[in-house]
């Protein structure tokens, strides 16, 4: 029996090391831990958006069940995107809202998990899709009916350093420039977004965050004008 003790201790130690080496587990701890993450059901954020030498505003709402709304306004240009969990809608300027069709629903279905909102998929107790890891710092996840996201962790902070996905033939890359803590959860403060086209890079700086804001279902669709 005495001989079993060191063996069992080694097994438990090895198991602990394996857990520590899992990038998903390390990411969760860096954000704030599973208990804090599980308490987040929705996030509303507002900030500034710099694009093409112009500065504007951005407002986003994301929910744990995969719905979102994004409003962007830069100069004379504005857009609204929504996804109610099934249907995606887009409105450019004062134009008529259009339903997302063709290959775009895959992207709409996945934008619910853009940037830090990936926590709603990667750490969900029940998810529809896949999460895999590559090496010790890369998490690859793909919602069912959606597109693939690749998250590379910073080896020092264990928070995301970059996050990439494809929209058509273009690779969209987000670099996380700084972070802040809101209600015990680490969220990006500033991100740099690029689609590989010169002059089309964007910088987003968030200055307002509300965890678990009151929400109405109508927020996640766009009503057609009468």
C-alpha positions as CSV (number, residue, x, y, z in Angstrom):
1,X,0.0,0.0,0.0
2,X,2.9,2.4,0.8
3,X,4.2,2.0,-2.7
4,X,0.9,3.3,-4.1
5,X,1.1,6.7,-2.3
6,X,3.9,8.1,-4.5
7,X,2.3,6.8,-7.6
8,X,-1.1,8.3,-6.8
9,X,0.6,11.6,-5.8
10,X,2.4,11.6,-9.2
11,X,-0.9,10.9,-11.0
12,X,-2.6,13.8,-9.3
13,X,0.3,16.1,-9.9
14,X,0.4,15.1,-13.6
15,X,-3.3,15.7,-13.9
16,X,-2.8,19.2,-12.3
17,X,-0.1,20.0,-14.8
18,X,-2.2,18.9,-17.7
19,X,-5.0,21.3,-16.5
20,X,-2.5,24.1,-16.1
21,X,-1.2,23.5,-19.6
22,X,-4.7,23.7,-21.2
23,X,-4.9,27.1,-23.0
24,X,-8.7,27.2,-22.5
25,X,-8.4,26.8,-18.7
26,X,-5.6,29.3,-18.6
27,X,-7.6,31.8,-20.6
28,X,-10.6,31.4,-18.3
29,X,-8.5,32.0,-15.2
30,X,-6.9,35.1,-16.8
31,X,-10.4,36.6,-17.5
32,X,-11.7,36.2,-14.0
33,X,-12.5,32.5,-13.5
34,X,-15.4,30.2,-14.4
35,X,-17.7,31.5,-11.7
36,X,-17.4,35.1,-12.8
37,X,-17.7,34.1,-16.5
38,X,-20.8,32.0,-15.8
39,X,-22.6,35.0,-14.2
40,X,-22.3,37.1,-17.4
41,X,-25.5,36.8,-19.5
42,X,-25.1,39.9,-21.6
43,X,-22.6,42.8,-22.3
44,X,-23.3,46.3,-23.6
45,X,-20.3,48.4,-24.7
46,X,-19.8,51.8,-26.2
47,X,-16.8,53.6,-27.4
48,X,-15.0,55.4,-30.2
49,X,-14.2,54.1,-33.6
50,X,-11.4,55.5,-35.8
51,X,-11.5,54.4,-39.4
52,X,-10.0,56.0,-42.6
53,X,-8.7,59.0,-40.7
54,X,-12.2,59.7,-39.3
55,X,-13.5,59.2,-35.8
56,X,-17.0,58.0,-34.9
57,X,-18.8,55.8,-32.4
58,X,-19.6,52.2,-31.8
59,X,-22.3,50.5,-29.6
60,X,-22.5,46.7,-29.2
61,X,-24.8,44.3,-27.3
62,X,-23.9,40.6,-27.0
63,X,-25.8,37.9,-25.1
64,X,-24.8,34.5,-23.8
65,X,-27.4,32.8,-26.1
66,X,-25.8,34.2,-29.3
67,X,-27.8,37.4,-30.1
68,X,-26.1,40.7,-30.8
69,X,-26.5,44.2,-32.1
70,X,-23.8,46.5,-33.5
71,X,-24.2,50.2,-34.3
72,X,-21.4,52.1,-36.0
73,X,-21.2,55.7,-37.1
74,X,-18.2,57.3,-38.8
75,X,-18.6,60.7,-40.6
76,X,-21.6,60.4,-42.9
77,X,-21.5,56.6,-42.8
78,X,-23.6,54.5,-40.4
79,X,-24.6,50.9,-40.1
80,X,-26.6,48.6,-37.9
81,X,-26.2,44.8,-37.7
82,X,-28.4,42.5,-35.7
83,X,-28.8,38.8,-35.1
84,X,-31.7,37.4,-33.1
85,X,-30.3,33.9,-32.9
86,X,-31.8,32.9,-36.2
87,X,-32.0,35.9,-38.6
88,X,-29.4,38.5,-39.3
89,X,-30.3,42.0,-40.5
90,X,-28.2,44.9,-41.8
91,X,-29.1,48.5,-42.4
92,X,-26.8,50.9,-44.1
93,X,-27.4,54.6,-43.4
94,X,-31.1,55.4,-43.7
95,X,-31.7,52.6,-46.2
96,X,-34.2,49.8,-45.9
97,X,-33.1,47.0,-43.5
98,X,-32.0,43.9,-45.5
99,X,-32.0,40.3,-44.3
100,X,-28.6,38.6,-44.4
101,X,-28.6,36.0,-47.1
102,X,-26.2,33.8,-49.1
103,X,-23.0,32.9,-47.3
104,X,-23.5,35.8,-44.9
105,X,-25.6,34.0,-42.3
106,X,-22.6,31.9,-41.3
107,X,-20.7,35.1,-40.5
108,X,-23.7,36.6,-38.7
109,X,-24.1,33.5,-36.6
110,X,-20.5,33.8,-35.6
111,X,-20.2,37.5,-34.9
112,X,-22.0,36.9,-31.7
113,X,-18.7,35.6,-30.4
114,X,-16.4,38.3,-31.7
115,X,-13.6,39.6,-29.5
116,X,-14.1,39.0,-25.7
117,X,-17.6,37.8,-26.5
118,X,-15.9,34.5,-27.3
119,X,-16.4,33.7,-23.7
120,X,-20.1,33.1,-24.4
121,X,-19.1,30.1,-26.7
122,X,-15.7,28.8,-25.5
123,X,-16.7,28.6,-21.8
124,X,-20.3,27.7,-22.3
125,X,-21.4,24.6,-20.3
126,X,-23.4,23.6,-23.3
127,X,-22.4,24.7,-26.8
128,X,-23.3,23.8,-30.4
129,X,-20.1,23.6,-32.2
130,X,-16.4,22.7,-31.6
131,X,-13.5,24.0,-29.5
132,X,-10.0,22.6,-30.1
133,X,-6.5,23.7,-29.1
134,X,-3.2,23.9,-31.0
135,X,0.0,23.9,-29.1
136,X,-0.1,25.7,-25.8
137,X,-1.4,29.1,-26.9
138,X,-4.0,28.8,-29.6
139,X,-7.8,28.1,-29.3
140,X,-9.8,27.3,-32.4
141,X,-13.6,27.4,-32.2
142,X,-16.4,27.1,-34.7
143,X,-20.1,27.6,-33.8
144,X,-22.5,25.2,-35.5
145,X,-23.5,26.8,-38.8
146,X,-20.8,29.4,-38.4
147,X,-17.2,30.2,-39.3
148,X,-14.0,29.4,-37.6
149,X,-12.3,31.7,-35.1
150,X,-8.6,31.4,-34.1
151,X,-7.5,33.0,-30.8
152,X,-3.8,33.2,-29.9
153,X,-3.1,33.9,-26.2
154,X,-0.3,36.3,-25.0
155,X,2.2,34.1,-23.2
156,X,2.6,36.7,-20.4
157,X,-0.9,37.7,-19.6
158,X,-2.7,34.5,-20.9
159,X,-5.3,36.9,-22.4
160,X,-6.0,36.9,-26.2
161,X,-3.3,38.6,-28.2
162,X,-4.9,38.2,-31.6
163,X,-8.2,36.8,-33.0
164,X,-8.7,35.9,-36.6
165,X,-11.5,34.8,-38.8
166,X,-12.4,34.9,-42.5
167,X,-15.1,36.8,-44.3
168,X,-15.1,35.5,-47.8
169,X,-11.5,35.5,-49.1
170,X,-10.3,38.1,-46.6
171,X,-8.8,37.4,-43.2
172,X,-10.0,39.8,-40.5
173,X,-7.4,40.2,-37.8
174,X,-8.0,41.8,-34.4
175,X,-5.1,42.7,-32.1
176,X,-5.9,43.3,-28.4
177,X,-4.0,46.4,-27.4
178,X,-5.1,46.9,-23.8
179,X,-7.5,45.5,-21.2
180,X,-9.7,46.6,-18.3
181,X,-11.5,44.9,-15.5
182,X,-15.3,45.4,-15.2
183,X,-17.2,43.6,-12.4
184,X,-14.3,41.2,-12.0
185,X,-14.2,40.3,-15.7
186,X,-11.2,41.2,-18.0
187,X,-12.4,42.8,-21.2
188,X,-10.6,44.5,-24.1
189,X,-10.2,48.2,-23.7
190,X,-8.7,48.9,-27.1
191,X,-8.5,46.7,-30.2
192,X,-7.0,47.2,-33.7
193,X,-9.0,45.6,-36.5
194,X,-7.6,44.9,-40.0
195,X,-8.9,43.2,-43.1
196,X,-5.6,43.4,-45.0
197,X,-6.6,46.4,-47.2
198,X,-4.5,49.5,-46.8
199,X,-6.6,52.4,-45.4
200,X,-9.3,50.1,-44.0
201,X,-7.8,49.4,-40.5
202,X,-9.9,50.5,-37.5
203,X,-9.1,51.2,-33.9
204,X,-11.8,50.8,-31.3
205,X,-11.6,52.2,-27.7
206,X,-14.3,51.3,-25.3
207,X,-15.2,53.8,-22.6
208,X,-18.5,52.4,-21.3
209,X,-19.4,48.8,-20.3
210,X,-22.5,47.4,-18.6
211,X,-22.6,43.8,-17.6
212,X,-26.0,42.2,-17.6
213,X,-27.9,45.2,-18.8
214,X,-31.7,45.1,-19.2
215,X,-32.6,43.9,-22.7
216,X,-35.6,43.8,-24.9
217,X,-36.0,41.2,-27.7
218,X,-36.6,44.0,-30.2
219,X,-33.0,45.2,-29.8
220,X,-31.8,42.2,-31.8
221,X,-33.7,43.0,-35.0
222,X,-34.3,46.0,-37.2
223,X,-37.9,47.1,-37.9
224,X,-38.6,48.1,-41.5
225,X,-39.7,51.8,-41.8
226,X,-43.4,52.3,-42.3
